[in-house]
């Protein structure tokens, strides 16, 4: 992501030291810090001068934060993935800065992406079609966070407009758990009632419970629609639905299918932010699994998952994509049916977007609209703003 709400992530700061060009780097650094005989000269847009006061403004936007110094934009950075803006409770200022005063105003009471006029656009053309009674080719479950109104609206306006969805051969639904804030849940309920494409799950949205959303996708695909295949993706994933359907149709329909960007012999991380303890996963490697932003399974695998969950024999792991790999492996080793077709494609892109993609991950609402515009011109090109 090279732009945040249309602003560049970081504008270039120019800084030029007015020292003799013949001066060595060692002497230059020495003179700057000992005696200060030659003070470095800053030329705009470098926004800070030693000993000079400045006004710094931080503004929360839909996609991230924007930094202005002296009334001029100097940098923007996106919200952390999975970050809930309403959970931000403080601001810390560190470093060699003397803070004279802090002034807060116009703080949003709800997620800034939620605006009935600018985001939800209560128009019938964005409403979901009723679930068809006849057999469909694909059911798509989209994992979404409670307050991701802009992300869902971007999908409604873009790849949910593919003819396959509009004509009823494919059904797509958002799967959203509850927030701990009542006003966010109320907005979600209103959104779900109007658009008819949100499945609200009866638990609080937490990372450790994401796997239950995947189980719910399988349950919906088995119990509420009659589909040959089920696809799972995230609400920051753009899906080239026409190409995905074409890919799925090329494989043997009598054999179980697991299609995506597959990881083989992937080892669990034992330290850091995404650490997995030996108690959580004692084995050295994970089973083959497709990256979570976009993968497809056949309905017989989904039925097995739903059945195991009903009789409480389904193994649950906090990483939903690894869990799916586990479940497919269990199905493959215990069923007497034909073996699963493990199909790998790097075009189910995990880290952003590649040209001629099948799915593109980490796409902001702005990039979703850009990708859709490019597809309308017959170009499957990425929209990485620079």
C-alpha positions as CSV (number, residue, x, y, z in Angstrom):
1,X,0.0,0.0,0.0
2,X,1.7,3.2,-1.2
3,X,-1.1,5.6,-0.3
4,X,-3.4,5.9,2.7
5,X,-6.7,7.6,2.1
6,X,-5.2,9.0,-1.1
7,X,-2.2,10.6,0.8
8,X,1.4,9.3,0.1
9,X,2.7,7.1,3.0
10,X,5.8,9.3,3.4
11,X,6.8,12.4,1.5
12,X,10.5,13.0,0.9
13,X,12.2,15.1,3.6
14,X,15.1,17.1,2.3
15,X,18.0,17.8,4.6
16,X,21.3,19.4,3.5
17,X,24.3,20.1,5.7
18,X,26.1,23.2,4.5
19,X,29.5,21.8,5.2
20,X,32.6,22.0,3.0
21,X,32.3,19.3,0.3
22,X,35.9,18.4,0.8
23,X,35.3,17.6,4.5
24,X,35.5,13.9,5.4
25,X,32.5,12.2,6.7
26,X,34.2,11.5,10.0
27,X,35.1,15.2,10.5
28,X,31.6,16.2,9.4
29,X,29.9,14.1,12.0
30,X,32.5,15.2,14.6
31,X,31.9,18.9,13.9
32,X,28.1,18.5,14.0
33,X,28.1,16.9,17.5
34,X,31.2,18.5,19.1
35,X,31.1,22.3,19.3
36,X,28.4,22.7,16.7
37,X,30.7,25.0,14.7
38,X,28.6,24.4,11.6
39,X,24.9,23.8,12.3
40,X,23.1,21.7,9.6
41,X,20.8,23.8,7.5
42,X,17.3,22.3,6.9
43,X,15.4,23.1,3.8
44,X,11.6,22.5,3.5
45,X,10.0,20.1,3.5
46,X,12.1,18.7,6.3
47,X,9.6,19.8,9.0
48,X,11.7,20.0,12.2
49,X,14.3,22.5,13.4
50,X,16.2,22.3,16.6
51,X,15.0,24.8,19.1
52,X,12.0,25.8,17.0
53,X,8.4,25.2,17.9
54,X,6.1,23.4,15.6
55,X,2.4,22.2,15.5
56,X,1.9,18.6,14.8
57,X,-1.5,17.3,13.9
58,X,-2.5,13.6,13.9
59,X,-5.8,12.8,12.1
60,X,-7.5,9.3,12.0
61,X,-8.8,8.4,8.6
62,X,-10.5,5.4,7.1
63,X,-7.3,3.6,6.1
64,X,-4.8,5.0,8.6
65,X,-3.3,8.0,10.3
66,X,-2.1,11.2,8.7
67,X,0.6,13.5,10.0
68,X,0.7,17.2,9.4
69,X,3.4,19.6,10.6
70,X,2.8,23.3,10.4
71,X,-0.3,22.7,8.3
72,X,1.6,20.6,5.7
73,X,1.1,16.9,5.2
74,X,4.4,15.0,5.8
75,X,3.4,11.4,6.2
76,X,0.7,8.8,6.4
77,X,0.7,5.2,7.6
78,X,-2.0,2.5,7.5
79,X,-3.8,1.0,10.5
80,X,-2.3,-2.3,11.6
81,X,-4.1,-5.3,10.2
82,X,-6.8,-6.4,12.6
83,X,-6.6,-3.1,14.4
84,X,-9.9,-1.7,15.8
85,X,-9.7,2.1,15.8
86,X,-12.2,2.4,18.7
87,X,-9.7,0.4,20.9
88,X,-7.1,3.2,20.7
89,X,-6.9,4.7,24.2
90,X,-3.8,6.8,24.2
91,X,-1.1,8.7,22.4
92,X,2.6,8.5,23.4
93,X,5.2,11.1,22.5
94,X,8.8,10.0,22.9
95,X,12.2,11.4,22.0
96,X,13.9,14.7,22.5
97,X,10.7,16.8,22.2
98,X,9.5,19.3,24.7
99,X,5.7,19.2,24.6
100,X,4.2,22.6,25.4
101,X,0.5,21.6,25.0
102,X,-1.8,18.9,23.6
103,X,-5.2,19.7,22.2
104,X,-7.8,17.1,21.1
105,X,-10.9,17.9,19.1
106,X,-13.4,16.2,16.7
107,X,-12.5,12.7,17.9
108,X,-14.8,10.2,16.1
109,X,-17.3,8.4,18.2
110,X,-17.6,5.6,15.7
111,X,-15.3,4.2,13.0
112,X,-14.7,7.0,10.4
113,X,-15.5,4.6,7.5
114,X,-19.1,4.4,8.7
115,X,-21.2,7.1,7.1
116,X,-24.7,6.4,5.8
117,X,-24.2,9.0,3.1
118,X,-20.7,8.3,1.9
119,X,-20.1,4.6,2.6
120,X,-23.2,2.5,3.0
121,X,-25.1,4.3,0.2
122,X,-28.5,2.8,0.9
123,X,-29.2,1.8,-2.7
124,X,-31.1,-1.3,-3.8
125,X,-28.4,-2.1,-6.4
126,X,-26.0,-3.2,-3.7
127,X,-28.4,-5.6,-2.0
128,X,-27.8,-9.3,-2.1
129,X,-30.0,-11.6,-4.1
130,X,-31.9,-14.3,-2.2
131,X,-30.2,-17.6,-1.8
132,X,-31.2,-19.8,-4.8
133,X,-32.8,-23.1,-4.2
134,X,-31.1,-24.8,-7.2
135,X,-27.5,-26.1,-7.3
136,X,-24.9,-23.4,-7.5
137,X,-21.2,-23.7,-8.4
138,X,-19.6,-21.8,-5.6
139,X,-20.4,-20.3,-2.2
140,X,-18.0,-17.6,-0.9
141,X,-17.6,-16.9,2.8
142,X,-15.8,-13.6,3.5
143,X,-14.3,-13.1,6.9
144,X,-14.9,-9.5,8.1
145,X,-14.4,-7.5,11.2
146,X,-17.3,-5.8,12.9
147,X,-16.4,-2.2,12.1
148,X,-15.1,-2.9,8.5
149,X,-18.1,-1.1,6.8
150,X,-15.9,0.5,4.1
151,X,-14.3,-2.8,3.3
152,X,-17.6,-4.6,2.8
153,X,-19.0,-1.7,0.8
154,X,-16.0,-1.8,-1.5
155,X,-16.6,-5.5,-2.2
156,X,-20.3,-4.9,-2.8
157,X,-19.4,-2.3,-5.4
158,X,-16.7,-4.3,-7.1
159,X,-16.3,-8.1,-7.4
160,X,-19.7,-8.8,-5.9
161,X,-21.0,-7.3,-9.2
162,X,-19.5,-10.1,-11.3
163,X,-22.3,-11.7,-13.4
164,X,-21.9,-15.0,-11.7
165,X,-23.1,-13.5,-8.4
166,X,-25.7,-11.3,-10.0
167,X,-27.2,-14.2,-12.0
168,X,-27.2,-16.5,-9.0
169,X,-24.5,-19.1,-9.9
170,X,-22.4,-17.9,-7.0
171,X,-23.4,-16.7,-3.6
172,X,-21.2,-14.5,-1.3
173,X,-21.8,-13.7,2.3
174,X,-19.8,-11.8,5.0
175,X,-19.2,-13.5,8.3
176,X,-18.9,-11.1,11.2
177,X,-18.6,-11.7,14.9
178,X,-19.8,-9.2,17.5
179,X,-18.1,-6.1,19.0
180,X,-17.9,-5.3,22.7
181,X,-19.4,-1.9,21.8
182,X,-23.2,-1.8,21.5
183,X,-23.3,1.1,19.0
184,X,-21.1,-0.9,16.6
185,X,-23.3,-3.9,16.9
186,X,-26.4,-1.8,16.3
187,X,-24.8,-0.4,13.1
188,X,-23.9,-3.9,12.0
189,X,-27.4,-5.2,12.6
190,X,-28.8,-2.3,10.5
191,X,-26.4,-3.0,7.7
192,X,-27.2,-6.8,7.7
193,X,-30.9,-6.2,7.6
194,X,-30.6,-3.8,4.7
195,X,-28.1,-5.5,2.4
196,X,-28.9,-9.2,3.3
197,X,-25.4,-10.4,2.9
198,X,-24.0,-10.4,6.5
199,X,-24.0,-13.5,8.7
200,X,-23.7,-12.3,12.3
201,X,-22.0,-14.9,14.6
202,X,-22.8,-15.1,18.3
203,X,-19.4,-14.5,19.8
204,X,-17.1,-11.5,20.4
205,X,-14.6,-10.9,17.6
206,X,-11.1,-12.1,18.7
207,X,-8.1,-13.5,16.8
208,X,-8.3,-16.8,18.6
209,X,-11.9,-17.3,17.5
210,X,-11.4,-16.6,13.8
211,X,-11.3,-20.4,13.2
212,X,-15.0,-20.5,14.3
213,X,-15.8,-18.2,11.4
214,X,-14.3,-20.7,9.0
215,X,-16.4,-23.4,10.5
216,X,-19.5,-21.2,10.2
217,X,-18.7,-20.7,6.5
218,X,-18.6,-24.5,6.0
219,X,-21.9,-24.8,7.9
220,X,-23.6,-22.2,5.8
221,X,-22.3,-23.7,2.6
222,X,-23.5,-27.1,3.5
223,X,-26.8,-26.3,5.2
224,X,-28.1,-23.0,3.6
225,X,-27.0,-23.4,0.0
226,X,-26.4,-26.3,-2.4
227,X,-22.9,-25.6,-3.8
228,X,-20.3,-27.7,-5.4
229,X,-17.4,-25.7,-3.9
230,X,-16.8,-23.3,-1.0
231,X,-14.3,-20.5,-1.1
232,X,-13.0,-18.6,1.9
233,X,-11.4,-15.1,1.7
234,X,-10.9,-12.0,3.7
235,X,-12.5,-8.6,3.4
236,X,-9.3,-7.1,2.1
237,X,-9.1,-9.7,-0.7
238,X,-10.1,-8.8,-4.3
239,X,-11.3,-11.9,-6.1
240,X,-11.3,-12.3,-9.9
241,X,-14.3,-14.4,-9.7
242,X,-14.5,-15.2,-13.5
243,X,-11.0,-16.6,-13.4
244,X,-11.4,-18.5,-10.2
245,X,-14.6,-20.2,-11.6
246,X,-12.7,-21.1,-14.7
247,X,-9.8,-22.6,-12.7
248,X,-12.2,-24.7,-10.6
249,X,-13.9,-26.1,-13.6
250,X,-10.7,-27.5,-15.1
251,X,-10.3,-30.1,-12.3
252,X,-11.9,-33.5,-12.0
253,X,-15.3,-32.9,-10.3
254,X,-15.5,-36.5,-8.9
255,X,-12.3,-35.9,-6.8
256,X,-12.1,-33.7,-3.6
257,X,-10.4,-30.4,-4.3
258,X,-8.2,-28.1,-2.2
259,X,-7.1,-25.1,-4.3
260,X,-5.0,-22.2,-3.2
261,X,-1.5,-20.9,-2.5
262,X,-0.2,-23.9,-0.6
263,X,2.5,-24.0,2.0
264,X,4.5,-27.3,2.3
265,X,6.5,-28.3,5.3
266,X,5.9,-24.9,7.0
267,X,7.4,-24.7,10.5
268,X,5.5,-23.0,13.3
269,X,7.2,-19.8,14.8
270,X,8.2,-20.4,18.4
271,X,8.9,-16.8,19.3
272,X,7.7,-13.3,18.4
273,X,4.2,-11.9,17.7
274,X,2.9,-15.0,16.0
275,X,4.5,-17.5,18.3
276,X,3.0,-20.9,18.7
277,X,3.8,-22.9,21.8
278,X,4.7,-26.6,21.9
279,X,1.5,-27.2,23.9
280,X,-0.5,-25.6,21.0
281,X,1.4,-27.4,18.3
282,X,3.9,-30.1,19.3
283,X,4.8,-31.2,15.8
284,X,7.8,-29.9,13.8
285,X,5.8,-28.8,10.7
286,X,2.2,-27.9,9.8
287,X,0.2,-30.1,7.3
288,X,0.0,-28.7,3.8
289,X,-2.3,-25.7,4.0
290,X,-3.5,-22.9,1.7
291,X,-2.9,-19.3,2.7
292,X,-6.0,-17.8,4.3
293,X,-6.7,-14.8,2.0
294,X,-8.2,-17.0,-0.6
295,X,-8.7,-20.8,-1.1
296,X,-11.3,-23.2,-2.4
297,X,-12.5,-26.6,-1.0
298,X,-15.0,-29.0,-2.5
299,X,-18.3,-29.6,-0.7
300,X,-17.5,-33.1,0.4
301,X,-14.6,-31.7,2.5
302,X,-16.9,-29.1,4.0
303,X,-19.5,-31.7,4.9
304,X,-16.8,-33.7,6.7
305,X,-15.8,-30.6,8.7
306,X,-19.4,-29.8,9.6
307,X,-20.0,-33.4,10.7
308,X,-16.8,-33.5,12.9
309,X,-17.7,-30.2,14.5
310,X,-21.2,-31.5,15.3
311,X,-19.9,-34.6,17.1
312,X,-17.1,-32.6,18.8
313,X,-14.2,-34.4,17.0
314,X,-13.0,-31.5,14.9
315,X,-9.5,-30.3,16.0
316,X,-9.4,-26.5,16.4
317,X,-6.3,-24.4,16.0
318,X,-6.0,-20.6,16.5
319,X,-4.7,-20.1,12.9
320,X,-7.7,-20.7,10.6
321,X,-5.7,-21.5,7.5
322,X,-3.6,-24.1,9.3
323,X,-6.8,-25.5,10.8
324,X,-8.2,-26.0,7.3
325,X,-5.0,-27.8,6.3
326,X,-5.5,-30.0,9.3
327,X,-9.1,-30.8,8.4
328,X,-8.3,-31.6,4.8
329,X,-5.5,-33.9,5.9
330,X,-7.8,-35.7,8.3
331,X,-10.4,-36.1,5.6
332,X,-7.8,-37.3,3.2
333,X,-6.4,-40.0,5.6
334,X,-9.7,-41.2,7.0
335,X,-12.1,-41.3,4.1
336,X,-12.5,-44.2,1.8
337,X,-13.3,-41.9,-1.1
338,X,-10.8,-40.7,-3.7
339,X,-7.8,-38.8,-2.5
340,X,-7.9,-35.0,-2.3
341,X,-6.5,-33.0,-5.2
342,X,-4.0,-30.5,-3.7
343,X,-3.6,-27.8,-6.3
344,X,-1.2,-24.9,-5.7
345,X,-1.2,-21.6,-7.5
346,X,0.9,-18.5,-6.5
347,X,-1.7,-16.3,-8.2
348,X,-3.8,-16.7,-5.1
349,X,-1.5,-13.9,-3.8
350,X,-0.7,-13.8,-0.1
351,X,1.4,-10.7,0.1
352,X,-0.5,-8.0,-1.9
353,X,-1.0,-8.2,-5.6
354,X,0.7,-9.6,-8.7
355,X,-0.4,-8.9,-12.3
356,X,-2.7,-11.5,-13.7
357,X,-3.7,-12.4,-10.1
358,X,-6.6,-14.8,-9.2
359,X,-6.9,-13.1,-5.8
360,X,-5.1,-10.0,-4.4
361,X,-4.6,-9.5,-0.7
362,X,-4.2,-6.4,1.5
363,X,-6.3,-4.3,-0.9
364,X,-7.8,-1.1,0.6
365,X,-11.3,0.0,-0.4
366,X,-9.7,2.5,-2.7
367,X,-7.5,-0.2,-4.3
368,X,-10.6,-2.4,-4.7
369,X,-12.3,0.2,-6.8
370,X,-9.2,0.7,-8.8
371,X,-8.8,-3.0,-9.5
372,X,-12.4,-3.2,-10.6
373,X,-12.0,-0.2,-13.0
374,X,-8.9,-1.9,-14.5
375,X,-10.8,-5.2,-15.0
376,X,-13.6,-3.3,-16.8
377,X,-10.9,-2.2,-19.3
378,X,-9.8,-5.8,-19.7
379,X,-6.6,-5.5,-17.6
380,X,-5.8,-7.6,-14.6
381,X,-3.2,-5.2,-13.3
382,X,-2.4,-4.2,-9.7
383,X,-3.2,-0.8,-8.2
384,X,-0.2,-0.2,-5.9
385,X,-0.4,3.6,-5.5
386,X,3.0,5.3,-5.6
